[in-house]
Amino acid sequence: MVMIGARIVGAAVLALVVASCAETPPPKKAARPSVRINDNPYPSTYVRYPGVPTLIRGATLYDGEGGRIDDASLLIADGTVQAVGGPEVTAPAGAVVIEAAGKWVTPGIIDVHSHLGDYPSPGVESHSDGNEGTAPARPDVWAEHSVWPQDPGFSRALANGGVTTLQILPGSANLFGGRSVVLKNVYARTVQGMKFPAAPYGLKMACGENPKRVYGGKGGPATRMGNVATTRATWIKAQEYKRKWDRYDAVGGDIPVRDLAMDTLRNVLAGKIRVHNHCYRADEMAIMIDMSREFGYKIAAFHHAVEAYKIADLLAKEGICAAMWADWYGFKMEAYDAIQENIPFVDKAGGCAIVHSDDANGIQRLNQEAAKALANGRRAGHVISDASAWRWLGINPARALGIDDRTGSLKVGKMADVVLWNGDPFSVYTRPERVWVDGALLYDASNPRRRPVSDFELGQPGEGDVK
């Protein structure tokens, strides 16, 4: 009887417990986030200029990815490349046909490192807006918020240099200089009207002499080891900031405090913003690669990179581009150990070699800079074709910027960013004859009215001149 009673009592208690549990409401789920960070508060408003179907035929064509077609035909319409081939490519009814025998056609040049608009012409103090030299880490600033769309340098780069796309970067005074922006080389009333649609943002970082020179007497890092320590400490803050916002985005709760600088770095860590690192010396580039592994981000390109030839194999292995000059060197100690074969040696190692300007005049002759590097490489025994060398101005900078699916080469479906040169583009005597951006003819050397002129220059002496 006791056992039976015990079983009866136990069953009754169990029933009461089950009933009690059934009546207990389930725990409340955490509130979903009510605040979302807008990663694109200054969106592109770019609208391509109108164009007409155009067939260029009879030219020598470099496709920007290493290919060459002799007696080529290129058809562009509706803003894109419609056909690439030989004489079999025909023009639709009403198309403009350009007979281009003896001339060359290439994709528009992409300059991965420019400060046009941030350091515009006239080059006066009131226009000097590229370096926020108030603290060594300023990832909160955005280069586009300094860009002056009326800079006459944009039209010079287009008409004299065949540059159709360019990345505008903050300067290199800071370890974290801020966000870069990719622009289509067209005039617009606002910088948003120039922004390359959906191009990833970049983050300008810097190593070496510039940051320690600027901040050594201001309480900031005064040595290279100080540079590295400050940069690492900033990434540690960014990781913690990312953890807080990632947790909030997932489960809600208290809203983390916004920090514009950390917003940028959070997006770098998330793979949304590409790192462009000003770095001259090979040893410092290797340190920055280690740092990128430590904190979990990817370096898109080292800029200036005068010692890239020393670690060309490492850069190729890591998939990091090197943006370089043909022969600038010696203007400071970290630029001393440069060689004229730097670009072709990076190329020979299988790396992503890029010719860049960092200069309002140099951007007008990047084709000549590439020609110098090509000649120096050949003298050193690197056998490379002219068409392959055009990758340094075409698909390689497009890859570094994350826009190679849309521009950088003359492939069907890509943007019709095109230059028709009046001769061999690797000749010092050659100039752009016509330039198209998204299929719109924006420059024609034979038509003075078809020349982009900045609003700033309208009404000035020599209006419309392109020098």
C-alpha positions as CSV (number, residue, x, y, z in Angstrom):
1,M,0.0,0.0,0.0
2,V,2.8,2.4,0.8
3,M,4.4,1.8,-2.6
4,I,1.0,2.3,-4.3
5,G,0.4,5.4,-2.3
6,A,3.8,6.7,-3.1
7,R,3.2,6.2,-6.8
8,I,-0.2,7.9,-6.5
9,V,1.3,10.9,-4.7
10,G,4.2,11.1,-7.2
11,A,1.9,11.0,-10.1
12,A,-0.2,13.8,-8.6
13,V,2.8,16.0,-8.0
14,L,4.1,15.4,-11.5
15,A,0.7,16.4,-12.9
16,L,0.8,19.6,-10.9
17,V,4.3,20.4,-12.1
18,V,3.4,19.7,-15.8
19,A,0.3,21.9,-15.4
20,S,2.4,24.7,-13.8
21,C,4.9,24.5,-16.7
22,A,2.2,24.6,-19.2
23,E,0.8,27.8,-17.7
24,T,4.3,29.6,-17.6
25,P,4.7,31.9,-20.6
26,P,7.7,31.3,-22.8
27,P,10.6,33.8,-22.3
28,K,10.3,36.9,-24.4
29,K,12.5,37.1,-27.4
30,A,15.0,40.1,-27.5
31,A,13.6,43.0,-29.5
32,R,14.9,43.1,-33.0
33,P,17.1,46.1,-33.9
34,S,15.2,49.3,-34.6
35,V,18.3,51.2,-35.7
36,R,20.3,50.3,-38.8
37,I,23.4,52.1,-39.9
38,N,23.1,53.5,-43.4
39,D,26.4,52.6,-45.1
40,N,25.7,54.7,-48.1
41,P,24.2,58.1,-47.0
42,Y,25.8,60.0,-49.9
43,P,24.7,57.7,-52.9
44,S,25.8,58.1,-56.4
45,T,23.4,60.2,-58.6
46,Y,25.5,59.6,-61.7
47,V,23.6,59.5,-65.0
48,R,25.6,58.8,-68.1
49,Y,25.7,61.4,-70.8
50,P,23.7,60.6,-74.0
51,G,25.6,58.8,-76.7
52,V,24.9,57.4,-80.2
53,P,25.7,53.9,-81.6
54,T,29.3,54.1,-82.9
55,L,31.5,51.7,-84.8
56,I,35.2,52.2,-84.8
57,R,36.9,50.0,-87.4
58,G,40.3,49.4,-88.8
59,A,42.2,50.2,-85.6
60,T,44.7,48.2,-83.6
61,L,42.8,47.2,-80.4
62,Y,44.2,46.4,-77.0
63,D,41.4,44.9,-74.9
64,G,42.9,45.8,-71.5
65,E,43.3,42.2,-70.5
66,G,46.3,41.4,-72.6
67,G,44.5,40.7,-75.9
68,R,45.3,42.4,-79.2
69,I,43.2,42.5,-82.4
70,D,44.6,44.0,-85.6
71,D,42.2,45.6,-88.1
72,A,39.7,45.6,-85.3
73,S,36.1,46.7,-85.1
74,L,34.5,47.9,-81.9
75,L,30.8,48.6,-81.6
76,I,29.4,50.7,-78.7
77,A,25.8,51.6,-78.0
78,D,23.5,52.2,-75.1
79,G,26.5,52.9,-72.9
80,T,28.1,49.5,-73.3
81,V,30.4,47.5,-75.6
82,Q,28.2,45.6,-78.0
83,A,30.7,43.8,-80.2
84,V,34.5,43.3,-80.5
85,G,36.1,41.6,-83.4
86,G,37.4,42.1,-87.0
87,P,35.9,43.4,-90.2
88,E,32.9,41.0,-89.7
89,V,31.4,43.4,-87.1
90,T,28.9,45.7,-88.8
91,A,27.2,48.9,-87.8
92,P,23.5,49.1,-87.2
93,A,21.5,51.6,-89.3
94,G,22.2,55.2,-88.3
95,A,25.4,54.4,-86.4
96,V,28.4,56.7,-86.6
97,V,31.2,54.9,-88.3
98,I,34.8,56.0,-87.6
99,E,37.5,54.8,-90.0
100,A,40.5,54.3,-87.8
101,A,43.2,52.6,-89.8
102,G,46.7,53.5,-88.4
103,K,45.2,54.3,-85.0
104,W,44.8,52.4,-81.8
105,V,41.8,51.9,-79.5
106,T,42.0,50.9,-75.8
107,P,39.8,50.9,-72.8
108,G,39.8,54.2,-70.9
109,I,42.7,54.5,-68.5
110,I,41.9,54.0,-64.8
111,D,44.1,55.9,-62.3
112,V,43.9,54.1,-59.0
113,H,45.7,56.9,-57.1
114,S,44.6,60.5,-57.6
115,H,44.0,63.6,-55.5
116,L,42.1,65.6,-58.1
117,G,39.3,67.6,-56.5
118,D,40.9,67.4,-53.1
119,Y,44.1,69.2,-54.2
120,P,42.6,71.0,-57.2
121,S,43.9,73.7,-59.5
122,P,44.6,76.5,-58.7
123,G,46.8,74.9,-56.1
124,V,46.3,77.4,-53.3
125,E,46.1,76.9,-49.5
126,S,42.3,77.4,-49.6
127,H,42.0,74.4,-51.9
128,S,44.3,72.1,-49.8
129,D,41.7,69.6,-48.6
130,G,43.3,66.2,-48.8
131,N,44.9,65.7,-45.4
132,E,43.0,66.0,-42.2
133,G,46.2,66.4,-40.2
134,T,44.7,66.7,-36.8
135,A,45.2,63.1,-35.5
136,P,47.1,60.1,-36.8
137,A,43.9,58.0,-37.1
138,R,41.1,59.7,-39.0
139,P,39.1,57.0,-40.7
140,D,36.0,59.1,-40.1
141,V,36.7,61.5,-42.9
142,W,35.7,60.9,-46.5
143,A,37.7,62.2,-49.5
144,E,34.5,62.9,-51.4
145,H,33.5,65.5,-48.9
146,S,36.5,67.6,-50.1
147,V,36.2,67.0,-53.8
148,W,35.6,70.1,-55.8
149,P,33.8,69.0,-59.0
150,Q,34.9,72.1,-60.9
151,D,38.6,71.2,-60.7
152,P,40.1,71.9,-64.2
153,G,42.3,68.8,-63.7
154,F,39.5,66.4,-64.5
155,S,39.2,67.7,-68.1
156,R,43.0,67.6,-68.5
157,A,43.1,64.0,-67.4
158,L,40.3,63.1,-69.8
159,A,41.5,65.0,-72.9
160,N,45.2,64.8,-72.5
161,G,45.5,61.4,-70.7
162,G,42.5,59.3,-71.7
163,V,41.5,58.8,-68.1
164,T,37.9,57.8,-67.7
165,T,37.8,56.5,-64.1
166,L,39.9,57.5,-61.1
167,Q,40.0,56.9,-57.4
168,I,40.3,60.0,-55.2
169,L,42.2,59.3,-52.0
170,P,42.9,61.3,-48.9
171,G,46.5,62.2,-48.4
172,S,49.2,60.2,-46.5
173,A,49.8,62.4,-43.4
174,N,47.8,60.0,-41.3
175,L,48.0,56.3,-40.5
176,F,44.3,56.1,-41.3
177,G,43.6,58.9,-43.8
178,G,39.9,58.2,-44.4
179,R,37.6,56.8,-47.1
180,S,38.4,57.1,-50.8
181,V,35.9,57.4,-53.6
182,V,35.8,56.2,-57.2
183,L,34.6,58.7,-59.8
184,K,33.7,58.6,-63.4
185,N,35.6,61.3,-65.1
186,V,32.7,63.5,-66.1
187,Y,31.7,66.9,-65.0
188,A,28.7,67.2,-62.7
189,R,27.3,69.8,-60.4
190,T,28.0,67.6,-57.4
191,V,30.5,64.9,-56.5
192,Q,27.5,62.5,-56.2
193,G,26.9,63.1,-59.9
194,M,30.5,61.8,-60.6
195,K,30.5,58.8,-58.3
196,F,31.0,55.5,-60.0
197,P,27.7,53.6,-59.3
198,A,28.1,50.9,-56.6
199,A,31.9,51.1,-56.6
200,P,33.2,49.9,-53.3
201,Y,34.7,52.5,-50.9
202,G,38.3,52.4,-50.1
203,L,40.2,53.1,-46.9
204,K,43.5,55.0,-47.2
205,M,46.2,53.8,-44.8
206,A,49.8,54.9,-44.6
207,C,53.1,53.6,-43.3
208,G,56.5,55.1,-42.9
209,E,57.9,58.6,-43.0
210,N,54.8,60.7,-43.6
211,P,52.8,59.9,-40.4
212,K,55.9,60.0,-38.1
213,R,57.1,63.2,-39.6
214,V,53.7,64.9,-39.2
215,Y,52.9,63.6,-35.7
216,G,56.3,63.2,-34.1
217,G,56.2,66.6,-32.6
218,K,52.5,66.6,-31.8
219,G,52.3,63.8,-29.3
220,G,51.7,61.1,-31.9
221,P,53.9,58.3,-33.1
222,A,57.4,59.4,-33.9
223,T,58.8,56.1,-35.0
224,R,57.9,53.3,-37.3
225,M,57.2,51.1,-34.3
226,G,55.0,53.8,-32.9
227,N,53.1,53.8,-36.2
228,V,52.5,50.1,-36.0
229,A,51.4,50.2,-32.4
230,T,49.0,53.1,-33.0
231,T,47.5,51.3,-36.0
232,R,47.1,48.0,-34.1
233,A,45.4,49.8,-31.2
234,T,43.0,51.4,-33.6
235,W,42.1,48.0,-35.1
236,I,41.5,46.5,-31.6
237,K,39.0,49.2,-31.0
238,A,37.4,48.5,-34.4
239,Q,37.1,44.8,-33.6
240,E,35.3,45.5,-30.3
241,Y,33.0,48.1,-32.1
242,K,32.2,45.5,-34.7
243,R,31.3,42.9,-32.1
244,K,28.9,45.3,-30.4
245,W,27.1,46.2,-33.6
246,D,27.0,42.7,-34.9
247,R,25.5,41.5,-31.7
248,Y,22.9,44.3,-31.8
249,D,22.1,43.6,-35.4
250,A,21.5,39.9,-34.5
251,V,19.5,40.1,-31.3
252,G,18.8,43.8,-30.5
253,G,19.1,45.3,-27.1
254,D,20.7,48.5,-26.1
255,I,21.8,50.5,-29.2
256,P,25.6,50.9,-29.3
257,V,27.0,54.4,-29.5
258,R,27.8,55.4,-33.1
259,D,31.4,56.3,-34.0
260,L,32.0,57.4,-37.6
261,A,35.6,56.3,-37.5
262,M,34.7,52.9,-36.3
263,D,31.8,52.6,-38.9
264,T,34.4,52.8,-41.6
265,L,36.7,50.2,-40.0
266,R,33.8,47.9,-39.2
267,N,33.0,47.8,-42.9
268,V,36.7,47.1,-43.7
269,L,36.6,44.1,-41.3
270,A,33.3,43.0,-42.9
271,G,35.0,43.0,-46.4
272,K,32.8,45.9,-47.7
273,I,35.6,48.5,-47.9
274,R,38.9,47.9,-49.7
275,V,42.2,48.9,-48.1
276,H,44.6,51.0,-50.2
277,N,47.9,51.2,-48.3
278,H,50.5,53.9,-48.9
279,C,53.8,52.0,-48.3
280,Y,57.2,52.4,-49.9
281,R,59.5,49.8,-48.3
282,A,59.3,46.1,-48.7
283,D,59.8,45.4,-45.0
284,E,56.9,47.6,-44.1
285,M,54.6,46.1,-46.7
286,A,55.4,42.7,-45.2
287,I,54.5,44.0,-41.7
288,M,51.2,45.4,-43.0
289,I,50.4,42.0,-44.5
290,D,51.0,40.4,-41.2
291,M,48.8,43.0,-39.5
292,S,46.0,42.3,-42.0
293,R,46.1,38.7,-41.0
294,E,46.1,39.6,-37.3
295,F,42.9,41.6,-37.6
296,G,41.2,39.9,-40.4
297,Y,41.0,42.3,-43.3
298,K,42.3,42.2,-46.9
299,I,44.7,44.7,-48.5
300,A,43.7,45.5,-52.1
301,A,46.8,47.4,-53.1
302,F,50.0,48.9,-51.9
303,H,50.5,52.4,-53.4
304,H,53.8,53.9,-54.4
305,A,55.4,50.6,-53.5
306,V,58.9,51.5,-54.8
307,E,60.3,48.3,-53.3
308,A,57.6,46.0,-54.5
309,Y,60.2,44.2,-56.7
310,K,61.8,42.9,-53.5
311,I,58.7,41.0,-52.4
312,A,57.0,40.5,-55.8
313,D,56.5,36.8,-55.2
314,L,54.8,37.5,-51.8
315,L,52.5,40.1,-53.4
316,A,51.5,37.7,-56.1
317,K,50.8,34.9,-53.5
318,E,48.7,37.2,-51.4
319,G,46.8,38.6,-54.4
320,I,47.7,42.2,-53.5
321,C,48.2,44.7,-56.3
322,A,51.1,47.2,-56.4
323,A,50.4,50.6,-57.7
324,M,53.7,52.2,-58.8
325,W,55.5,55.0,-60.7
326,A,57.7,54.2,-63.6
327,D,60.8,56.0,-62.3
328,W,60.1,58.4,-59.4
329,Y,62.6,57.9,-56.7
330,G,65.0,59.5,-54.2
331,F,62.8,62.4,-53.1
332,K,62.9,61.0,-49.5
333,M,64.8,58.2,-47.8
334,E,62.1,55.5,-48.1
335,A,61.9,56.2,-51.9
336,Y,65.7,55.8,-52.3
337,D,66.0,52.1,-53.2
338,A,63.7,52.2,-56.3
339,I,64.6,50.7,-59.6
340,Q,63.2,51.4,-63.1
341,E,62.2,47.8,-63.5
342,N,59.9,47.7,-60.5
343,I,56.6,47.5,-62.5
344,P,57.7,44.8,-65.0
345,F,59.4,42.7,-62.2
346,V,56.1,42.7,-60.3
347,D,54.4,41.7,-63.5
348,K,56.9,39.0,-64.2
349,A,56.3,37.4,-60.8
350,G,52.7,37.0,-61.7
351,G,51.6,40.0,-59.6
352,C,49.0,42.7,-60.2
353,A,51.1,45.6,-61.5
354,I,49.5,49.0,-61.8
355,V,50.8,52.4,-63.1
356,H,49.4,55.3,-61.1
357,S,49.9,59.0,-61.0
358,D,49.5,60.7,-57.5
359,D,50.0,63.9,-59.5
360,A,47.8,66.3,-61.4
361,N,50.3,66.4,-64.3
362,G,51.3,62.8,-64.3
363,I,47.7,61.7,-64.7
364,Q,47.8,63.3,-68.1
365,R,50.5,60.9,-69.4
366,L,50.0,57.6,-67.7
367,N,50.4,55.9,-71.1
368,Q,53.9,57.3,-71.3
369,E,54.7,56.1,-67.8
370,A,53.6,52.6,-68.8
371,A,55.8,52.9,-71.9
372,K,58.9,53.7,-69.9
373,A,58.2,50.8,-67.6
374,L,57.7,48.5,-70.5
375,A,61.0,49.5,-72.1
376,N,62.9,49.1,-68.9
377,G,61.4,45.6,-68.4
378,R,62.4,44.5,-71.9
379,R,65.9,45.8,-71.4
380,A,66.0,43.6,-68.2
381,G,64.9,40.5,-70.1
382,H,61.2,40.5,-69.3
383,V,59.5,39.7,-72.6
384,I,56.1,41.3,-72.5
385,S,53.8,42.5,-75.4
386,D,52.4,46.0,-75.6
387,A,48.9,44.5,-75.2
388,S,49.9,42.8,-72.0
389,A,51.4,46.0,-70.6
390,W,48.0,47.7,-71.1
391,R,46.8,45.6,-68.2
392,W,48.7,48.0,-66.0
393,L,46.3,50.8,-67.0
394,G,43.2,48.7,-67.6
395,I,42.0,45.5,-65.9
396,N,44.6,45.6,-63.0
397,P,43.5,48.9,-61.5
398,A,39.9,47.9,-62.1
399,R,40.5,44.8,-60.0
400,A,42.2,46.8,-57.2
401,L,39.1,49.0,-57.1
402,G,36.6,46.1,-57.3
403,I,35.0,47.3,-60.5
404,D,36.6,44.9,-63.0
405,D,33.2,43.3,-63.7
406,R,32.1,46.6,-65.3
407,T,35.1,48.4,-66.7
408,G,38.8,48.1,-67.3
409,S,38.6,46.1,-70.6
410,L,36.8,46.1,-73.9
411,K,34.6,43.1,-73.4
412,V,31.0,42.7,-74.5
413,G,28.6,44.1,-71.9
414,K,31.1,46.3,-70.1
415,M,30.9,50.0,-69.9
416,A,31.9,51.7,-73.1
417,D,34.9,53.6,-71.6
418,V,37.0,53.9,-74.7
419,V,40.0,55.9,-76.0
420,L,40.8,56.3,-79.7
421,W,44.5,57.3,-80.0
422,N,46.0,59.0,-83.0
423,G,48.9,56.7,-83.0
424,D,50.7,54.0,-80.9
425,P,49.6,54.8,-77.3
426,F,53.1,53.9,-76.0
427,S,54.6,56.7,-78.1
428,V,55.5,60.1,-76.6
429,Y,54.0,61.7,-79.7
430,T,50.6,60.1,-79.4
431,R,47.5,61.8,-77.9
432,P,43.9,60.9,-77.4
433,E,41.9,61.7,-80.5
434,R,38.5,60.9,-79.0
435,V,37.4,59.7,-75.6
436,W,34.0,58.1,-74.7
437,V,32.7,57.5,-71.1
438,D,29.8,55.1,-71.0
439,G,29.5,55.4,-74.7
440,A,29.1,59.2,-74.7
441,L,31.7,61.1,-76.8
442,L,33.1,63.6,-74.3
443,Y,36.3,64.7,-76.1
444,D,37.0,65.1,-79.8
445,A,40.4,66.7,-80.7
446,S,39.0,67.8,-84.0
447,N,35.9,69.6,-82.5
448,P,36.7,72.5,-80.1
449,R,33.1,72.3,-78.8
450,R,33.5,68.7,-77.8
451,R,35.8,69.4,-74.9
452,P,34.8,69.3,-71.3
453,V,35.3,72.6,-69.6
454,S,35.0,73.2,-65.8
455,D,32.4,75.8,-64.7
456,F,35.4,77.5,-63.0
457,E,37.0,78.1,-66.3
458,L,33.9,79.4,-68.1
459,G,34.4,83.0,-68.9
460,Q,38.1,82.9,-68.1
461,P,40.7,83.9,-70.7
462,G,41.3,81.0,-73.1
463,E,37.8,79.5,-72.4
464,G,37.6,76.0,-73.6
465,D,41.4,75.5,-74.1
466,V,42.8,72.2,-73.1
467,K,46.5,72.5,-72.5
